[in-house]
Amino acid sequence: METVAGRKVLITGAAMGLGKSFAERAVRERATDVVLWDINDNALKETAAELSKLGAARIHQYVVDVSDRRAITDAGTAVRAEVGDIDILVNNAGIVRGNGYFWETPDRGDIEKTMAINSLAPMYITLEFLPAMVRRGTPARVLNISSSAGLVSNPRMSVYAASKWAALGWSDSVRLELEQSGNEHVKVTTFCPTYINTGMFAGAKGFLFTPIIEQDHAVDTAWNEMKKGSALVVMPWTSRLNRAISGLLPLKVRDFYLNAVGVYHSMDEFTGRAG
């Protein structure tokens, strides 16, 4: 898939950050329809207005709380009725809560919310649109935004890491199911970056040879690899190295190394996006 021109694209968490950038790419590549899902009504309206000025794509906006399974079902039904079948799905919506140790979790509701948005929502959303992708037999893509936190354990983000490990395992399993069932016209790409300068991880620190990733670089990489149909995209190269080390070294040696290079202290001063 060299371009998304002429296709229908749906992006979750589309009002700001990576989601907004993905939507801009879709519009600039002349997608026919760009569907935006987000819980932030005001930001969603502003983004939709901006995108309408960039190209001829029809922009559709839906206020959706993806932590609510019923809201996902209702929005999926509305999209199929108003827009039709989706060709490209970007499961981008995600949250991170807290910066303390697990036993210091102030609100246990944060655990449910994090797992619902980061792990369960991509499953339920994909289930709304994947069956039609399979039936149609035409090229389709699912891009799932996971994290390098789904590859290597990290202190002060245990619930977030758990949610991204779940997302990664599910996403790559669906890829294999599509390949084994002869439905390779649908490609699933899992994207696992380290910290990106969207504001979501404000206060987090880069570590040895691993600066905070520029948003445009992350989006360009994920978008292009999605179109190619790449299975797993891990960036930067140090995350691929850390993943390999985690699988090869004895646990104590791995912990010593990741602590020494700063991975295990990258969340020490995390504050997150204001509000």
Secondary structure, 3 states (H helix, E strand, C coil): CCCCCCCEEEEECCCCHHHHHHHHHHHHCCCCEEEEEECCHHHHHHHHHHHHCCCCCEEEEEECCCCCHHHHHHHHHHHHHHCCCCCEEEECCCCCCCCCCHHHCCCCHHHHHHHHHHHHHHHHHHHHHHHHHHHHCCCEEEEEECCHHHCCCCCCCHHHHHHHHHHHHHHHHHHHHHHHCCCCCEEEEEEEECCECCCCCCCCCCECCECCECHHHHHHHHHHHHHHCCCEEEECHHHHHHHHHHHHCCHHHHHHHHHHCCHHHCCCCCCCCCC
